[in-house]
Amino acid sequence: MRKAKRGGTRGKLLKGIAKLPSSLFENNFFAPVLEDLLQKSPGIYALYKGTDLYYIGLSKNLKGRLKQHLKDKHAKKWDTFKIFKIRRVNYLKDLETLILQIVHPIGNVRMGKLPRAQRDALTKPLRAALAKMETEAQAIRRVLE
């Protein structure tokens, strides 16, 4: 007999997801609703030109950041956006880095960084194994010469 799952973790990080046209910011009916929904909401956002992903960013204030992109160097390079409202602001930068390392949108210059310790966590043991293998290979080469 299986035990019923309790609580689970689904929905613990994301508060909501939506894909919307940028024109909503200029619509007299929808703009106030949209601005109220996004007011001081932290999250990750993706900007699209048609169906093509153009840019990914993060913000502690999605409303302000998206409106800024309507006027900055990204203006007119996107027409649709997808928002991912996040519950835990302290995970924003790591989430953005993870996404950027996977998709590389054309509008993003920087691809996110991890502290050196996290970057080395997976490669350091492999480098050590490689060094050991190279040492053993050199010993075999000397014997064969």
N, C-alpha and C positions, 0 to 999 in steps of 0.2 A: 504494500500500500504506500503510495507516494504522499509525502508531506506537502501541504499547500505552501507556496512561496509567500513570504511576508514582505510587504512594502516594496522591495526591489529598489533598483537604482535608476530606472527609467524616469526621466523628468526631473532629476535632482540637479542637473546642471543647466539645461535649457528651459527658459520660461516661455518661449514661443518662436515660431518661424513663419515668415511670410515672404512671398515674392510679389512685388508691386511695381507699377510704372512710375517713373520719376515725375510724370505730369501731375500726380496726386498732390504734390507740394504747391502747385499753382491753381488747383481746383478749389473754388470758394466753399464748396460743400465738404469735401473730403480733407482738405488741408488741416482744419482745426482738429478733426478727429485723429488724423495721423500724427500730428504734432503732440496731441495729448497722450497718445499711446507710446510715443517714443521719448517723451520728456524725461530727461535724466536717466534713460535706460542704457545700461552698459551692454555691449555685445560685439559680435563680429558681423560685418556686412560684406556683400559681394555686389559689384557693379557689372552689369551686362550690357553689351551692345547687341541687340537682337537676342540670339541664343548663345552668343560667344561670351565667355567670362573675360572681363577686362581687368578688374582690379579687386583686391581683397584688402580689407582694413579692419581695425578695431577702434572702439571708442567707448569712453565712459558715458558719453552723451550722443546716442545715435542720431537724434533729431538734428542737433547742431552740426555734426560731422557730415551727414548726408546733404544738408542744405549748403554747407561750405563747398562740397564737391560740385554743386550746380554752378559755381562761379569761379572755381580755381582752375588749375591746369588740366583737370579731368573733365571740365565742363564740355558738353556736347559730344563726349566720347562714350557716353553710356545713356541708356534710356529706360533701363529696368534695374531694380535692386532687390536683393534678398537680404533679409535681416534675421539674425539669430540672437535673440535676447538671452543673456547669460545671467544666472543667479549669482555666481561667484566671480567678482571682478578680479581677484588675484590669479585666476586661470586664463585671463584674456590673452596675454602676450604669448604664453605657451601654446594656446589653441591657434592663434594666428600663425606662429612659427610652424607648427605642425602642418597646417593647411598649405602655407606657402611653399614648404619643402616638397609637397606632393604635386601641386598644380602649376606653379610658376606663371601667373597671369601676366600678360604683356604690359599692363599698366604699372606693375610693381617693380621698382628698382631694387629695393632691399628684400631679401628672402627670409629675414628673421634669424636670430642667433640664439644659441644656447650657451650657458656658461661652460668653460673648458672642461670641467669635471664631468658634465653630462655628455659632452661630445666624445670624451675619451673613454667613457664607461664601456662602450661596446668595442672600440677599436684597440684599446690598450692590451687586452688579453690576446687578441689576434696578432698584434705586433710582436708580443713576447713569444708566441708560438712560432711565428715566422723567423724570428732571430734564432731560436733554438734549432729550427730545421736547417737554417743556413749554416750554423756552426757544425751540425752533424754532417751536412753535405760537403763542407770543406774538409772535414776529417776523412771522409770517404774518398774525395778527390786526391788528397795527399797519398793515400794508400795505393790508389790506382795508378799514379804517375810513375 
